[in-house]
């Protein structure tokens, strides 16, 4: 065979041989005993406990020198930057005049803005003695992120995947530090609240400290999950502090946790409507659920991208 037909035939055969050779090489490479890899199925390998690593130390971030540096960063750097990018409005700070620290601050969590919003909303005396629980697998996965987070926000690591409660927040409460806990465990993917865990309530019951609920609205619209910076236009965000909740006699973490979750929902309802309407609905057990409607995921996200309307007090007396 000669001519163009023979040329095409040789080209096709050479291509098939090349593909076959590649397949053989891949098969050999996949089954080859590279290095010291065991030729034993994983199901037959002996059990080896996972290596445990020591948590990132954060005690240095609560020493007087670090507290002074962080105070300057938050007052002259973080707070002005926050006000430049968003329009925060804070309500209910007077409740802190009726309680003495330490306390457990509990808030819903929809954005990375929540931590700086809470810290910059607190009065100076409270902010200097408040630490924030942060996910160890996210904020403490690298030394530079862990150091920066502990320095700027006074964070300490919490293992959210193991299911065990760290002893750090309890030690901080015993030392007089207030702690910020996000009981959902992670940021909401769509702006609606998720189920509250009972870790914060357990801390309050074990150490007999009050819980101060906080409702945050608008932070998801201002900086939703996946963004590294707030959206343009200085979107409004509201932070509302509620009345302190103290553990009752014989009350366990489950019962107190339910009261805390209801208080946060009532604060969000109050911010969306009025104090009187929220009180009436709470008294009748009709507070709207903050977990959102049972609709398609894109509709849940779309509903929370609307920035909250900023209500102003109506002027009664003319100037």
N, C-alpha and C positions, 0 to 999 in steps of 0.2 A: 504494500500500500504506500503510495507516495502522493505528493501534491498537497493542496490545502487541507483535504480531509485527514490525511495522516498527521499533519501538524496539529490540527485541533484535537485529534484523538490523543496524541502524546501529551498535549497540554492538560487535558482532562484527567488522564491517568496520573500524571505527576502531581496534580492538585489533590487527587484522592489519596495518593500515597503520603503526601505531606500531612493531610488531615489525619490519616490513620496513625502516622508517626507521632503527632501531637497528642492524640488520645492515649497512645501507649505510654508516652512519657508522663502524662498526668496520672494515669493509673498506677504506674510504678512509684511516682512521687507521693501519692496519697497513701499507699500501703508500705512505703519504705520506713524503716526504723531509724528516723533521724535522731542524732544525738543519743540520749539515754532514755528515750521514750519507751515505756513499758508496752509490750505486746499482750496486754491483758485487758479485757473489757472493763469499762468503768464500773459496771455493776459488780464485778468480782474483786475490785480493788479494796484494800482495807480502809476502814473509816479513819480519817485524819481530821481532828478538830480544826476549825478555821482559826487562823492567826488573829489574835486580838491586839489592837493597838491602843496605846495610852491616849486619852482625850487631850486635845490641845489645851495647854495651860493658859488660863485667863486671869489668874490672881493679880498679875502685874498691872492689868488694866484698871484695877480698883484701888491702887495705891494713890496717895495724895498727889504725887507729881503727875501721874497719868490722868487723874480726875481734873486737875487744873488745865492740862493741855486739851483734854476733851471738851471741857467747858468753853474754852476759847474757840475751838473748832465749831461747836454747835451754835454758839451765840453769834459769832461774827462771820461764819462761813456757811454752815448748813441752813440756818434759819433764813438769812437773806436770799440764798439761792432758791430755797423752797418757795418763798413768797414771790420771787421773780418768775417762776415757772408755772405756779398754780395760784388760785385764790382760796386759801384755807379760811374757814370760819369755825370757831370753837365755841361750844355751849356747855354750860353746866360745871365749870371749874369751881364754883362755889361749894360743891359737895366735898371738895378736899379740905375745906375749912372745918368740916364736921367729923373728920377722921384723922387719926394719927398713924403714921407709918410704923412698920411696913405694911404694904397691902399687895394684893395680886391684881394687876390690871389685866382684864380679859377683853379682847376685841375680836370682831370678825376680820377676816384676812382675804383681801382680793388683789393686792398690789404690793410691790416693793416700796411704795410710798407710805405704807401704813406705819412702819417703824419710825421713820423721821417725823411723820405727822404727829404721832403720839408724843415723842420726846420733845419736839419743839413746841407742843401745846402745853406741856406741863410747866408749872411755875418753877423758877430757878432752884429753889430748895428741894423740890421733889425730883427734878431732873438729875441733879447731881448724885442722888442716891437711888437711882433706878437702873436695873440691868434688864437685858432682853434675852429671852430664850430663842435660839436660832438653830436651824437644822444642821447637824454635824456633817451630813453627807453633801451639803450644798455650800454652806458658808465656811466650813472648816476642812474642805478637801485639799486645799493648797495653803502653804504657809503665808503667802502674801495676802490672800483673801481673808484668812483667819486673823492675821495681825491687824489688817485695816478695819475689819468688822469689829473686833474687840476694842480697838482704839477709838473709833468714831462713835459707835453705838453702844459700847459696853455690853457686847453679846457674850454668851456662854453657850457651849454646845449641848444639844439635846439629841439623843439617838431616837429618831422617830420610827425606825423600821424594826428595832429589836423588840418593842413592846414594853421594855423595862423603863422605869422612871429614874432619871438621874438624881443623884443626891445633891447636886450643885444648887438648884433653886431652894431646897430646904435649908441648906447651910447659909445661903445668902439671906433668907428671911430671918434666921436666927441671929445673923450679924447686923440686922437693921436695914438691909437693902430691900426695896420694893422690886418686884419682877413683873415684866410684861410677858404674857403667855397668849399665843394664838391657838385656841383649843381645836381648831380644825386640822392642825398639823401641817398644812401646806396652803399655798395660795389657791383660791378658787379659780378653776379654768374658765368660768363663764360669768363671774361677777356675783353669783348667788351663793349664799352660805351653804356649807356642808355640815354634816353631823358633828356636833361638839363632843370631843372626848372629855373624860372626867379628871384629867391630870391636874388642872388648875383647881378644881373643887377639892381634890384630894389634898393638895398642898394647904388650902385654906382650912380644911378640917383638921389635918394633922398638926398644924402650927397655930391654929386658932387666930387667924388673921382675916380681916374683911376682904371681900372681892369688890373691886370697882369696875362695873361693866362699861364698855365703850362701844358706841355704834359709829361706824364710818361709812359715809355715803359719797360716791363720786370718784373714789380713788381708782376703780377699775376703768371708768370712762377716761380718766386723766392719764393712766399708764397701765393698760391691760397686760396680761401675761404675754411674754414674748417681746415686749418693748424694753429698751434700755434707757429710755428718756421720756419724760411726759410729752403728750401731744401738744402742738402749738396752740396759742390762743389763751393761755392761762385759764384752764378750765376750773370751775369751782369744786371744792371738796369741803365737806363738813365733818367735824369731829364732835361727838356729843357724849359727855360723861354722865353716868347715871348714879343714883343713890347707892351707897355702899351696902353690900349684902353680907351679913354676918352669919356664920354657921349657928344653927339652932341647937338646942339641947337634944342629943340623940340623933341629930341629922347626919346622914352619911354623904359621901361624895356624889352618889347618884342623885339624891334629892336636891342637894345644893347645886349640882351641875344643871339640873333641869330649870331651877330658878334663874341661874345665870344666863342660860340660853334664852329664856323667855324675856329677861331684862334687856338683853342686846337686841332682840327682835322688836321690843317695845320702843327702844331708842331710835331704831331705824324707821319705825312707823311714825313716831313723833316728828322726826325730821322731815318725812315726806308729807305729813299733814299738819296737825297742831297738837299741842300738849293735851288739850281737853279731849279731842277725838281719840287720841292714843290711849288715854286713861280709861275712857268709856269702853273701848274695845277690849282692853286688858282686863277690866273688871268682869266683862261678860264672856271672857275666854275666846274672843273673836279677833285677836291680833293676827294680821296677815302673815302667812308663812314667808320667811325670808329664803327658803330653799328654791323658790321660783316655780313657774308653771311646768307641767308635764308636756312639753312641746319639743319640737326638733331642736337640736343643739344650736343651730345657727340663729334661731329665733330667741333663744335664751341669751346668747351673746349680744344680739342686736338690741334687745330690751335694756341691757345694762350699759350700752354705749352712750345713752342719753345722759348728759350731765344734769345733776340735780338743780332745781330752781332755787335761787338764793332768796329767802324770804327776808324782808325788811320790816321793822316795827312800824305800824301805822302811826302817823303823827296825829295826836288828838288836839293839842293846843297849838294854834298858829303862832308863829313868831311875831 
